Amino acid sequence: MKLYHSSTVVVEHPDLKHSRDYLDFGKGFYLTSLKEQAIRYAERFLLRGQTAFLNKYEIEDNLPDLNIKVFEAYNGEWLDFVLACRQGTDSTDYDLVVGGIANDRIFRTLDLYFSGEITKDEALKRLKFEKPNNQYCFRTIEAIKCLTFVLSSPIYK
């Protein structure tokens, strides 16, 4: 399977030390299988006057030695997990987490839920109509070792 990572640099050797805490699925190296999604993300760097690269990787379809969590939809389990990760209270030991990303529309719903302005039930009602895009969060070195760097391409305006 092909996965993509947008960055301001070529990332031939991914690691965890450059990743931020408190993201959707916690600290990790984030990729997507959707090339267009990765390109759109890279274009944000260009808007800030930075360089942008689309890094491409391959990963085997079968990873039996990894502890993998897959969220098939924006549901209560996904919502609770994202909340825990963003608050820094996640205690799971997943090597790889796969699921929907909180884009702008979804992020508005999450903000309202996290701030207590809407209930969990209301948040889930709003989220059920969203088609998940995807992200892969490689949370351990063991998971990152399963990636094979293929190439990096500059993105231009």
DSSP file with accessible surface (Angstrom, degrees, kcal/mol):
  #  RESIDUE AA STRUCTURE BP1 BP2  ACC     N-H-->O    O-->H-N    N-H-->O    O-->H-N    TCO  KAPPA ALPHA  PHI   PSI    X-CA   Y-CA   Z-CA
    1    1 A M              0   0   74      0, 0.0    58,-1.9     0, 0.0     2,-0.4   0.000 360.0 360.0 360.0 144.0    0.0    0.0    0.0
    2    2 A K  E     -A   58   0A 101     56,-0.2     2,-0.3    31,-0.1    56,-0.2  -0.772 360.0-175.5 -94.2 137.0    1.2    3.5   -0.8
    3    3 A L  E     -A   57   0A   0     54,-2.3    54,-2.8    -2,-0.4     2,-0.4  -0.957   9.0-149.8-130.9 151.9    1.2    6.2    2.0
    4    4 A Y  E     -AB  56  32A  23     28,-3.2    28,-2.1    -2,-0.3     2,-0.4  -0.939   9.2-171.3-128.2 144.5    2.0    9.9    1.8
    5    5 A H  E     -A   55   0A  34     50,-2.4    50,-2.9    -2,-0.4     2,-0.4  -0.995  13.7-148.4-135.0 124.8    3.4   12.4    4.2
    6    6 A S  E     +A   54   0A  11     -2,-0.4     2,-0.3    48,-0.2    48,-0.2  -0.752  31.3 148.8 -92.7 141.9    3.6   16.2    3.5
    7    7 A S  E     -A   53   0A  17     46,-2.0    46,-3.1    -2,-0.4     4,-0.1  -0.966  58.5-113.1-159.0 170.1    6.4   18.2    5.0
    8    8 A T  S    S+     0   0   41     -2,-0.3     2,-0.3    44,-0.2    43,-0.2   0.460 103.9  38.8 -86.2  -3.5    8.6   21.2    4.5
    9    9 A V  S    S-     0   0   78     44,-0.2     2,-0.4    42,-0.0    44,-0.2  -0.918  97.2 -90.3-138.2 164.3   11.5   18.8    4.0
   10   10 A V        -     0   0   69     -2,-0.3     2,-0.6   142,-0.1     3,-0.2  -0.639  36.5-158.2 -72.9 130.7   12.3   15.4    2.5
   11   11 A V        +     0   0   24     -2,-0.4    -1,-0.1     1,-0.2    -6,-0.0  -0.746  31.1 152.7-117.1  82.0   11.6   12.8    5.2
   12   12 A E  S    S+     0   0  104     -2,-0.6   137,-0.3     1,-0.3    -1,-0.2   0.812  76.3  35.3 -77.7 -31.4   13.6    9.8    4.1
   13   13 A H  S    S-     0   0  148     -3,-0.2    -1,-0.3   135,-0.1   135,-0.0  -0.786  83.7-156.7-126.5  86.0   14.1    8.4    7.6
   14   14 A P        +     0   0   23      0, 0.0     2,-0.3     0, 0.0   133,-0.1  -0.228  18.4 170.6 -61.7 152.0   10.9    9.1    9.7
   15   15 A D        -     0   0   41     13,-0.1    13,-0.1     1,-0.0   125,-0.0  -0.867  41.2-119.3-147.5-178.4   11.2    9.2   13.5
   16   16 A L  S >  S+     0   0   36     -2,-0.3     3,-1.5     1,-0.1    12,-0.1   0.620  95.4  79.4-101.4 -17.1    9.1   10.2   16.5
   17   17 A K  T 3  S+     0   0  161      1,-0.3    -1,-0.1     3,-0.0    11,-0.0   0.755  94.0  50.4 -68.2 -21.4   11.3   12.9   17.9
   18   18 A H  T 3  S+     0   0  147      2,-0.1    -1,-0.3    -3,-0.0     2,-0.2   0.426  91.4 100.7 -93.1  -0.4   10.0   15.5   15.4
   19   19 A S    <   -     0   0   20     -3,-1.5     2,-0.2     1,-0.1    10,-0.1  -0.556  69.4-123.4 -89.1 153.9    6.3   14.7   16.1
   20   20 A R        -     0   0  160      8,-0.3     8,-0.4    -2,-0.2     3,-0.4  -0.606  20.0-120.1 -92.9 155.3    4.1   16.9   18.2
   21   21 A D  S    S+     0   0   83     -2,-0.2    -1,-0.1     1,-0.2    65,-0.1  -0.411  85.7  33.6 -82.3 164.1    2.1   15.8   21.3
   22   22 A Y  S    S+     0   0  138     63,-0.3    -1,-0.2     1,-0.2     2,-0.1   0.784  77.3 142.3  64.5  35.2   -1.7   16.0   21.6
   23   23 A L  S >  S-     0   0   38     -3,-0.4     3,-1.6    62,-0.1    -1,-0.2  -0.379  70.8 -78.3 -92.5-179.3   -2.7   15.3   18.0
   24   24 A D  T 3  S+     0   0    9      1,-0.3    61,-0.3    -2,-0.1    62,-0.2   0.867 131.5  19.1 -47.8 -49.1   -5.8   13.3   17.0
   25   25 A F  T 3  S-     0   0    0      1,-0.5    -1,-0.3    60,-0.1     2,-0.1   0.053 119.2-104.3-113.2  22.9   -4.1    9.9   17.6
   26   26 A G    <   -     0   0    8     -3,-1.6    -1,-0.5    56,-0.1     2,-0.3  -0.353  69.0 -16.8  88.9-169.7   -1.3   11.1   19.9
   27   27 A K  S    S+     0   0   86     -3,-0.1     2,-0.3    -8,-0.1    -6,-0.1  -0.546  90.0 103.6 -72.6 131.6    2.3   11.6   19.2
   28   28 A G  S    S-     0   0    3     -8,-0.4     2,-0.7    -2,-0.3    -8,-0.3  -0.984  74.9 -70.9 175.6 178.8    3.4    9.8   16.0
   29   29 A F  E     -D  138   0B  14    109,-2.4   109,-2.7    -2,-0.3     2,-0.4  -0.884  52.7-149.7 -97.0 115.9    4.4   10.0   12.4
   30   30 A Y  E     +D  137   0B  37     -2,-0.7     2,-0.3   107,-0.2   107,-0.2  -0.747  24.7 159.0 -99.2 135.9    1.3   10.8   10.4
   31   31 A L  E     -D  136   0B   7    105,-2.2   105,-3.1    -2,-0.4     2,-0.3  -0.874  21.9-147.1-139.1 172.0    0.5    9.7    6.8
   32   32 A T  B     -B    4   0A   6    -28,-2.1   -28,-3.2    -2,-0.3   103,-0.1  -0.975  18.2-142.4-139.6 154.4   -2.5    9.2    4.5
   33   33 A S  S    S+     0   0   37     -2,-0.3     2,-0.9   -30,-0.2   -31,-0.1   0.498  84.4  90.1 -89.1  -4.7   -3.3    6.8    1.7
   34   34 A L     >  -     0   0   71    100,-0.2     4,-2.0     1,-0.2     3,-0.3  -0.802  59.9-167.1 -98.1 103.7   -5.1    9.7   -0.1
   35   35 A K  H  > S+     0   0  103     -2,-0.9     4,-2.4     1,-0.2     5,-0.2   0.892  87.9  52.2 -57.8 -43.6   -2.5   11.5   -2.3
   36   36 A E  H  > S+     0   0  117      1,-0.2     4,-2.4     2,-0.2    -1,-0.2   0.874 107.1  53.1 -63.3 -36.3   -4.8   14.5   -2.9
   37   37 A Q  H  > S+     0   0   24     -3,-0.3     4,-2.0     2,-0.2    -1,-0.2   0.924 110.0  48.2 -63.3 -42.7   -5.3   14.9    0.8
   38   38 A A  H  X S+     0   0    4     -4,-2.0     4,-2.4     2,-0.2    -2,-0.2   0.896 110.8  50.7 -65.6 -38.7   -1.6   15.0    1.3
   39   39 A I  H  X S+     0   0   29     -4,-2.4     4,-2.0     2,-0.2    -2,-0.2   0.927 108.6  51.7 -65.8 -43.0   -1.1   17.5   -1.5
   40   40 A R  H  X S+     0   0  140     -4,-2.4     4,-0.7     1,-0.2    -1,-0.2   0.907 110.7  48.8 -59.9 -40.0   -3.8   19.8    0.0
   41   41 A Y  H >X S+     0   0   90     -4,-2.0     3,-1.2     1,-0.2     4,-0.6   0.922 108.7  53.3 -66.0 -41.2   -2.0   19.6    3.3
   42   42 A A  H >X S+     0   0    0     -4,-2.4     4,-1.2     1,-0.3     3,-1.2   0.848  97.8  65.5 -62.1 -33.5    1.3   20.4    1.6
   43   43 A E  H 3X S+     0   0   89     -4,-2.0     4,-1.9     1,-0.3    -1,-0.3   0.784  89.1  67.3 -63.9 -22.2   -0.2   23.5    0.0
   44   44 A R  H <X S+     0   0  108     -3,-1.2     4,-0.9    -4,-0.7    -1,-0.3   0.873  98.1  52.4 -63.5 -36.0   -0.6   25.0    3.5
   45   45 A F  H X<>S+     0   0   23     -3,-1.2     5,-2.5    -4,-0.6     3,-0.7   0.909 106.5  52.9 -65.0 -42.0    3.2   25.2    3.7
   46   46 A L  H ><5S+     0   0   19     -4,-1.2     3,-2.0     1,-0.2    -2,-0.2   0.889 103.0  57.3 -61.5 -38.8    3.3   27.1    0.4
   47   47 A L  H 3<5S+     0   0  148     -4,-1.9    -1,-0.2     1,-0.3    -2,-0.2   0.776 105.6  51.8 -63.3 -24.7    0.8   29.6    1.7
   48   48 A R  T <<5S-     0   0  142     -4,-0.9    -1,-0.3    -3,-0.7    -2,-0.2   0.293 123.3-106.3 -92.3   7.0    3.2   30.3    4.5
   49   49 A G  T < 5S+     0   0   70     -3,-2.0    -3,-0.2     1,-0.3     2,-0.2   0.656  80.1 127.6  78.4  15.7    6.1   30.9    2.1
   50   50 A Q      < -     0   0   83     -5,-2.5    -1,-0.3    -6,-0.1     2,-0.1  -0.557  65.1-100.3 -98.8 166.4    7.7   27.6    2.9
   51   51 A T        -     0   0   85    -43,-0.2     2,-0.4    -2,-0.2    -1,-0.1  -0.459  36.7-151.9 -76.5 159.3    8.9   24.7    0.7
   52   52 A A        -     0   0    3    103,-0.4   103,-2.8    -2,-0.1     2,-0.4  -1.000  12.4-174.8-139.7 135.9    6.6   21.7    0.4
   53   53 A F  E     -AC   7 154A  47    -46,-3.1   -46,-2.0    -2,-0.4     2,-0.7  -0.983  19.3-145.5-130.6 142.6    7.4   18.1   -0.3
   54   54 A L  E     -AC   6 153A  10     99,-3.0    99,-2.4    -2,-0.4     2,-0.5  -0.939  21.8-160.9-104.6 110.3    5.2   15.1   -0.8
   55   55 A N  E     -AC   5 152A   0    -50,-2.9   -50,-2.4    -2,-0.7     2,-0.4  -0.815   4.3-155.8 -94.9 132.1    7.0   12.1    0.6
   56   56 A K  E     +AC   4 151A  47     95,-3.1    94,-3.0    -2,-0.5    95,-1.2  -0.907  14.5 176.0-114.2 138.6    5.8    8.7   -0.6
   57   57 A Y  E     -AC   3 149A   1    -54,-2.8   -54,-2.3    -2,-0.4     2,-0.4  -0.894  20.4-138.9-133.9 161.6    6.2    5.4    1.3
   58   58 A E  E     -AC   2 148A  70     90,-2.4    90,-2.5    -2,-0.3     2,-0.3  -0.929  18.5-177.1-118.7 147.0    5.2    1.7    0.9
   59   59 A I  E     - C   0 147A   6    -58,-1.9    88,-0.1    -2,-0.4     4,-0.1  -0.993  31.1-107.2-141.5 144.8    4.0   -0.5    3.6
   60   60 A E        -     0   0  144     86,-0.5     3,-0.0    -2,-0.3    86,-0.0  -0.341  22.5-131.6 -65.7 150.3    3.1   -4.2    3.6
   61   61 A D  S    S+     0   0  133      1,-0.1     2,-0.6    -2,-0.0    -1,-0.1   0.786  94.2  58.4 -73.5 -26.5   -0.7   -5.0    3.8
   62   62 A N        +     0   0  122      1,-0.0    -1,-0.1     2,-0.0    -2,-0.1  -0.920  54.3 165.8-112.7 116.4   -0.1   -7.5    6.5
   63   63 A L    >   +     0   0   28     -2,-0.6     3,-1.5     1,-0.1     5,-0.1  -0.616   6.1 165.1-125.9  71.3    1.5   -6.3    9.8
   64   64 A P  T 3   +     0   0   97      0, 0.0    -1,-0.1     0, 0.0     4,-0.1   0.733  69.8  57.2 -67.0 -22.1    0.9   -9.2   12.2
   65   65 A D  T 3  S+     0   0  156      2,-0.1     2,-0.3     0, 0.0    -2,-0.0   0.490  91.7  86.9 -89.7  -1.4    3.4   -8.2   14.8
   66   66 A L  S <  S-     0   0   24     -3,-1.5     2,-0.9    77,-0.0    -3,-0.1  -0.744  77.7-126.8-101.0 147.6    2.0   -4.7   15.4
   67   67 A N        -     0   0   60     -2,-0.3    28,-2.7    26,-0.2    29,-1.6  -0.825  42.1-175.6 -88.1 104.0   -0.8   -3.6   17.8
   68   68 A I  E     -e   96   0B  62     -2,-0.9     2,-0.5    27,-0.2    29,-0.2  -0.892  19.6-164.6-114.1 133.9   -3.1   -1.8   15.3
   69   69 A K  E     -e   97   0B  37     27,-2.5    29,-2.8    -2,-0.4     2,-0.5  -0.970   8.8-169.3-115.2 126.3   -6.3    0.1   16.0
   70   70 A V  E     -e   98   0B  64     -2,-0.5     2,-0.6    27,-0.2    29,-0.2  -0.972   9.2-158.5-118.1 124.9   -8.5    0.9   13.1
   71   71 A F        -     0   0   11     27,-3.3    29,-0.2    -2,-0.5     3,-0.1  -0.913   4.5-171.1 -99.7 117.0  -11.5    3.3   13.4
   72   72 A E        +     0   0  160     -2,-0.6     2,-0.3    27,-0.1    -1,-0.1   0.656  67.0   5.4 -81.2 -18.9  -13.9    2.6   10.6
   73   73 A A  S    S-     0   0   43     58,-0.1     2,-1.2    27,-0.1     5,-0.2  -0.964  85.6 -85.6-154.7 167.6  -16.1    5.6   11.2
   74   74 A Y  S    S+     0   0   12     56,-0.3     2,-0.2    -2,-0.3    56,-0.1  -0.739  74.8 141.2 -79.1  98.3  -16.5    8.8   13.3
   75   75 A N     >  -     0   0   57     -2,-1.2     4,-2.8    52,-0.0     5,-0.2  -0.696  68.6 -81.1-131.9-175.4  -18.2    7.1   16.2
   76   76 A G  H  > S+     0   0   17      1,-0.2     4,-2.7    -2,-0.2     5,-0.2   0.877 126.8  51.5 -60.2 -39.3  -18.2    7.3   20.0
   77   77 A E  H  > S+     0   0  100      2,-0.2     4,-2.2     1,-0.2    -1,-0.2   0.927 112.1  46.4 -64.4 -44.8  -15.0    5.2   20.4
   78   78 A W  H  > S+     0   0    0     -5,-0.2     4,-2.8     2,-0.2     5,-0.2   0.933 112.8  50.6 -60.6 -46.0  -13.2    7.5   17.9
   79   79 A L  H  X S+     0   0    0     -4,-2.8     4,-2.4     1,-0.2    -2,-0.2   0.930 111.8  46.3 -60.5 -46.4  -14.4   10.6   19.6
   80   80 A D  H  X S+     0   0   68     -4,-2.7     4,-2.4     2,-0.2    -1,-0.2   0.895 113.3  50.1 -63.0 -39.8  -13.3    9.3   23.1
   81   81 A F  H  X S+     0   0   17     -4,-2.2     4,-2.7    -5,-0.2    -2,-0.2   0.938 111.0  47.4 -66.4 -45.9   -9.9    8.3   21.7
   82   82 A V  H  X S+     0   0    0     -4,-2.8     4,-2.9     1,-0.2     5,-0.2   0.923 111.8  51.7 -62.0 -41.7   -9.3   11.6   20.0
   83   83 A L  H  X S+     0   0   32     -4,-2.4     4,-1.9    -5,-0.2     6,-0.2   0.943 111.3  46.7 -60.3 -47.2  -10.3   13.5   23.2
   84   84 A A  H  X>S+     0   0   21     -4,-2.4     5,-2.6     1,-0.2     6,-0.9   0.917 114.1  47.8 -62.5 -42.4   -7.9   11.4   25.3
   85   85 A C  H ><5S+     0   0    4     -4,-2.7     3,-0.7   -61,-0.3   -63,-0.3   0.922 112.5  47.9 -65.0 -43.8   -5.1   11.9   22.8
   86   86 A R  H 3<5S+     0   0   59     -4,-2.9    -1,-0.2     1,-0.2    -2,-0.2   0.791 114.4  47.0 -69.6 -25.8   -5.6   15.6   22.6
   87   87 A Q  H 3<5S-     0   0  119     -4,-1.9    -1,-0.2    -5,-0.2    -2,-0.2   0.528 112.8-119.4 -89.4  -8.2   -5.8   15.9   26.4
   88   88 A G  T <<5S+     0   0   42     -4,-0.7    -3,-0.2    -3,-0.7    -4,-0.1   0.711  84.6 111.7  78.2  22.1   -2.7   13.8   26.8
   89   89 A T      < +     0   0   90     -5,-2.6    -4,-0.2    -6,-0.2     2,-0.2   0.340  34.7 126.0-109.9   6.6   -4.5   11.1   28.8
   90   90 A D        +     0   0   44     -6,-0.9    -9,-0.0     1,-0.1   -65,-0.0  -0.464  29.7 177.0 -67.1 130.5   -4.4    8.3   26.3
   91   91 A S        +     0   0  116     -2,-0.2    -1,-0.1     2,-0.0     2,-0.0   0.206  36.0 122.3-119.3  14.3   -2.9    5.2   27.9
   92   92 A T        -     0   0   48      1,-0.1    -2,-0.0     2,-0.0     0, 0.0  -0.320  55.8-143.0 -75.0 162.2   -3.2    2.7   25.0
   93   93 A D        +     0   0  121     -2,-0.0   -26,-0.2     0, 0.0     2,-0.1  -0.100  40.9 152.6-117.5  35.7   -0.2    0.9   23.6
   94   94 A Y        -     0   0   49      1,-0.2   -26,-0.2   -28,-0.1     3,-0.1  -0.418  33.7-160.7 -67.8 138.3   -1.1    0.9   19.9
   95   95 A D  S    S+     0   0   26    -28,-2.7    44,-2.8     1,-0.3    45,-0.9   0.819  82.1  18.9 -80.7 -36.0    1.8    0.9   17.4
   96   96 A L  E     -eF  68 138B   6    -29,-1.6   -27,-2.5    42,-0.2     2,-0.4  -1.000  65.1-167.4-141.1 132.1   -0.4    2.1   14.6
   97   97 A V  E     -eF  69 137B   0     40,-2.0    40,-3.2    -2,-0.4     2,-0.4  -0.989   8.3-172.0-123.0 132.4   -3.7    3.9   14.6
   98   98 A V  E     +eF  70 136B  17    -29,-2.8   -27,-3.3    -2,-0.4     2,-0.3  -0.977  30.4  93.3-125.3 133.7   -5.8    4.3   11.4
   99   99 A G  E     - F   0 135B   5     36,-2.0    36,-2.0    -2,-0.4   -27,-0.1  -0.986  67.0 -30.2 171.2-171.5   -8.9    6.4   11.0
  100  100 A G        -     0   0    3     -2,-0.3     2,-0.3   -29,-0.2    34,-0.2  -0.283  50.9-131.9 -69.1 148.5  -10.6    9.6   10.1
  101  101 A I        -     0   0   41    -76,-0.0     2,-1.4   -77,-0.0    32,-0.3  -0.715  22.3-113.5 -96.8 149.9   -8.8   12.9   10.5
  102  102 A A        -     0   0   14     -2,-0.3   -78,-0.1     4,-0.1    -1,-0.0  -0.693  44.4-177.1 -84.5  91.2  -10.5   15.9   12.2
  103  103 A N     >  -     0   0   54     -2,-1.4     4,-3.5     1,-0.0     5,-0.2  -0.104  47.3 -77.3 -76.1-173.7  -10.7   18.3    9.2
  104  104 A D  H  > S+     0   0  126      1,-0.2     4,-1.7     2,-0.2     5,-0.1   0.903 132.0  44.4 -57.4 -45.6  -12.1   21.8    9.5
  105  105 A R  H  > S+     0   0  152      2,-0.2     4,-1.3     1,-0.2    -1,-0.2   0.923 118.4  43.6 -66.2 -43.1  -15.8   20.8    9.7
  106  106 A I  H  > S+     0   0    1      1,-0.2     4,-2.6     2,-0.2    -2,-0.2   0.899 108.7  58.7 -69.4 -37.3  -15.1   18.0   12.1
  107  107 A F  H  X S+     0   0   72     -4,-3.5     4,-2.9     1,-0.2    -1,-0.2   0.884 101.1  55.7 -61.7 -37.3  -12.8   20.1   14.2
  108  108 A R  H  X S+     0   0  151     -4,-1.7     4,-2.1    -5,-0.2    -1,-0.2   0.930 109.5  46.5 -59.9 -43.8  -15.6   22.6   14.8
  109  109 A T  H  X S+     0   0   14     -4,-1.3     4,-2.4     2,-0.2    -2,-0.2   0.928 112.2  50.4 -64.4 -42.7  -17.8   19.8   16.2
  110  110 A L  H  X S+     0   0    0     -4,-2.6     4,-3.6     1,-0.2     5,-0.3   0.916 108.5  52.5 -62.0 -43.2  -14.9   18.5   18.3
  111  111 A D  H  X S+     0   0   77     -4,-2.9     4,-2.0     1,-0.2     6,-0.3   0.921 110.2  47.9 -57.7 -45.8  -14.3   22.0   19.7
  112  112 A L  H  <>S+     0   0   48     -4,-2.1     5,-1.9    -5,-0.2     6,-1.2   0.909 116.4  43.8 -63.3 -39.8  -17.9   22.3   20.7
  113  113 A Y  H ><5S+     0   0   39     -4,-2.4     3,-1.5     4,-0.2    -2,-0.2   0.951 113.0  49.8 -70.2 -48.4  -17.8   18.9   22.3
  114  114 A F  H 3<5S+     0   0   57     -4,-3.6    -1,-0.2     1,-0.3    -2,-0.2   0.844 111.3  50.2 -61.6 -32.0  -14.5   19.3   24.1
  115  115 A S  T 3<5S-     0   0   68     -4,-2.0    -1,-0.3    -5,-0.3    -2,-0.2   0.535 115.4-116.1 -84.4  -5.9  -15.6   22.7   25.5
  116  116 A G  T < 5S+     0   0   61     -3,-1.5    -3,-0.2    -4,-0.4    -2,-0.1   0.559  81.5 122.2  85.3   8.3  -18.8   21.2   26.8
  117  117 A E  S   <S+     0   0  140     -5,-1.9     2,-0.3    -6,-0.3    -4,-0.2   0.735  78.2  27.8 -77.1 -24.7  -21.1   23.3   24.6
  118  118 A I  S    S-     0   0   26     -6,-1.2    -2,-0.2    -9,-0.1    -1,-0.1  -0.957  87.5-112.7-131.1 156.6  -22.7   20.2   23.0
  119  119 A T     >  -     0   0   89     -2,-0.3     4,-2.5     1,-0.1     5,-0.2  -0.330  30.3-107.6 -79.5 168.2  -23.2   16.7   24.3
  120  120 A K  H  > S+     0   0   67      1,-0.2     4,-2.7     2,-0.2     5,-0.2   0.911 121.6  54.0 -61.1 -42.2  -21.5   13.6   23.1
  121  121 A D  H  > S+     0   0  114      1,-0.2     4,-2.1     2,-0.2    -1,-0.2   0.911 109.1  47.7 -60.2 -42.6  -24.8   12.5   21.5
  122  122 A E  H  > S+     0   0   63      2,-0.2     4,-2.0     1,-0.2    -1,-0.2   0.920 111.2  51.0 -65.2 -41.7  -25.1   15.8   19.6
  123  123 A A  H  X S+     0   0    0     -4,-2.5     4,-2.4     1,-0.2    -2,-0.2   0.932 110.5  49.1 -60.8 -43.5  -21.5   15.5   18.4
  124  124 A L  H  X S+     0   0   41     -4,-2.7     4,-1.8     1,-0.2    -1,-0.2   0.876 107.2  55.1 -66.8 -35.0  -22.1   12.0   17.2
  125  125 A K  H  < S+     0   0  118     -4,-2.1     4,-0.4     1,-0.2    -1,-0.2   0.917 111.9  44.2 -61.4 -42.9  -25.2   13.1   15.3
  126  126 A R  H >< S+     0   0   98     -4,-2.0     3,-0.8     1,-0.2    -2,-0.2   0.881 114.4  49.4 -68.6 -38.7  -23.2   15.7   13.5
  127  127 A L  H >< S+     0   0    1     -4,-2.4     3,-2.0     1,-0.2   -53,-0.2   0.763  92.4  75.0 -74.6 -24.6  -20.3   13.4   12.8
  128  128 A K  T 3< S+     0   0  141     -4,-1.8    -1,-0.2     1,-0.3    -2,-0.1   0.735  94.3  53.2 -65.9 -17.6  -22.4   10.5   11.4
  129  129 A F  T <  S+     0   0  162     -3,-0.8     2,-0.4    -4,-0.4    -1,-0.3   0.483  89.2  97.8 -93.1  -2.7  -22.9   12.5    8.1
  130  130 A E  S <  S-     0   0   35     -3,-2.0   -56,-0.3    -4,-0.1    -3,-0.0  -0.725  70.6-137.4 -89.3 132.8  -19.2   13.1    7.6
  131  131 A K        -     0   0  180     -2,-0.4     2,-0.1   -58,-0.1   -58,-0.1  -0.783  30.8-119.6 -85.2 119.9  -17.3   10.7    5.2
  132  132 A P        -     0   0   44      0, 0.0     2,-0.1     0, 0.0   -30,-0.1  -0.363  22.9-163.5 -64.2 132.7  -14.0    9.9    6.9
  133  133 A N        -     0   0   27    -32,-0.3     2,-0.4    -2,-0.1  -101,-0.0  -0.182  33.7-112.2 -84.5-161.8  -10.8   10.9    5.1
  134  134 A N        +     0   0   30    -34,-0.2     2,-0.3    -2,-0.1  -100,-0.2  -0.979  32.5 179.9-145.5 156.4   -7.9    9.0    6.6
  135  135 A Q  E     - F   0  99B  11    -36,-2.0   -36,-2.0    -2,-0.4     2,-0.5  -0.983  15.3-150.8-144.5 147.7   -4.7    9.2    8.6
  136  136 A Y  E     -DF  31  98B  33   -105,-3.1  -105,-2.2    -2,-0.3     2,-0.7  -0.992  11.9-162.1-118.6 119.7   -2.2    6.6    9.7
  137  137 A C  E     -DF  30  97B   0    -40,-3.2   -40,-2.0    -2,-0.5     2,-0.9  -0.908   4.0-159.4-108.7 109.6   -0.4    7.4   12.9
  138  138 A F  E     +DF  29  96B   0   -109,-2.7  -109,-2.4    -2,-0.7   -42,-0.2  -0.784  16.1 175.9 -87.2 106.6    2.8    5.4   13.4
  139  139 A R        +     0   0   33    -44,-2.8     2,-0.3    -2,-0.9   -43,-0.2   0.511  54.5  45.9 -97.7  -7.3    3.2    5.7   17.1
  140  140 A T  S  > S-     0   0   29    -45,-0.9     4,-2.3     1,-0.1     3,-0.2  -0.934  78.3-119.1-133.6 159.6    6.3    3.5   17.7
  141  141 A I  H  > S+     0   0   76     -2,-0.3     4,-2.4     1,-0.2     5,-0.2   0.877 115.0  60.3 -61.9 -37.1    9.7    2.9   16.1
  142  142 A E  H  4 S+     0   0  110      1,-0.2     4,-0.4     2,-0.2    -1,-0.2   0.902 107.7  44.7 -58.8 -39.9    8.6   -0.7   15.4
  143  143 A A  H >4 S+     0   0    0      1,-0.2     3,-1.7     2,-0.2     4,-0.3   0.928 110.5  53.1 -69.8 -44.7    5.7    0.6   13.3
  144  144 A I  H >< S+     0   0   13     -4,-2.3     3,-2.2     1,-0.3    -2,-0.2   0.867  98.9  64.6 -59.9 -34.1    7.9    3.2   11.5
  145  145 A K  T 3< S+     0   0  157     -4,-2.4    -1,-0.3     1,-0.3    -2,-0.2   0.707  91.4  66.1 -63.3 -17.2   10.4    0.4   10.6
  146  146 A C  T <  S+     0   0   40     -3,-1.7   -86,-0.5    -4,-0.4     2,-0.3   0.582  85.7  91.2 -80.1 -10.1    7.6   -1.1    8.5
  147  147 A L  E <   -C   59   0A  19     -3,-2.2     2,-0.5    -4,-0.3   -88,-0.2  -0.687  61.0-159.1 -86.8 140.7    7.7    1.9    6.1
  148  148 A T  E     -C   58   0A  90    -90,-2.5   -90,-2.4    -2,-0.3     2,-0.2  -0.981  19.3-130.3-118.4 119.0    9.8    1.9    3.1
  149  149 A F  E     +C   57   0A  54     -2,-0.5   -92,-0.2  -137,-0.3     3,-0.1  -0.496  29.6 173.4 -66.9 133.1   10.7    5.4    1.7
  150  150 A V  E     -     0   0A  60    -94,-3.0     2,-0.3     1,-0.4   -93,-0.2   0.812  53.1 -43.4-106.2 -57.3   10.0    5.5   -2.1
  151  151 A L  E     -C   56   0A  72    -95,-1.2   -95,-3.1     2,-0.0     2,-0.4  -0.984  40.2-129.8-167.3 167.5   10.5    9.1   -3.2
  152  152 A S  E     -C   55   0A  31     -2,-0.3   -97,-0.2   -97,-0.2  -142,-0.1  -0.999  19.3-167.7-130.5 136.4    9.9   12.7   -2.4
  153  153 A S  E     -C   54   0A  51    -99,-2.4   -99,-3.0    -2,-0.4     2,-0.1  -0.976  22.5-121.6-124.9 134.8    8.5   15.3   -4.8
  154  154 A P  E     -C   53   0A  56      0, 0.0     2,-0.5     0, 0.0  -101,-0.3  -0.433  23.1-140.3 -69.6 147.1    8.5   19.0   -4.4
  155  155 A I        -     0   0   24   -103,-2.8  -103,-0.4    -2,-0.1     2,-0.3  -0.927  20.0-168.1-108.5 133.3    5.0   20.7   -4.5
  156  156 A Y              0   0  180     -2,-0.5  -110,-0.0     1,-0.1  -113,-0.0  -0.828 360.0 360.0-119.1 160.4    4.7   24.0   -6.3
  157  157 A K              0   0  206     -2,-0.3    -1,-0.1  -111,-0.1  -114,-0.0  -0.219 360.0 360.0 -65.6 360.0    1.9   26.6   -6.5
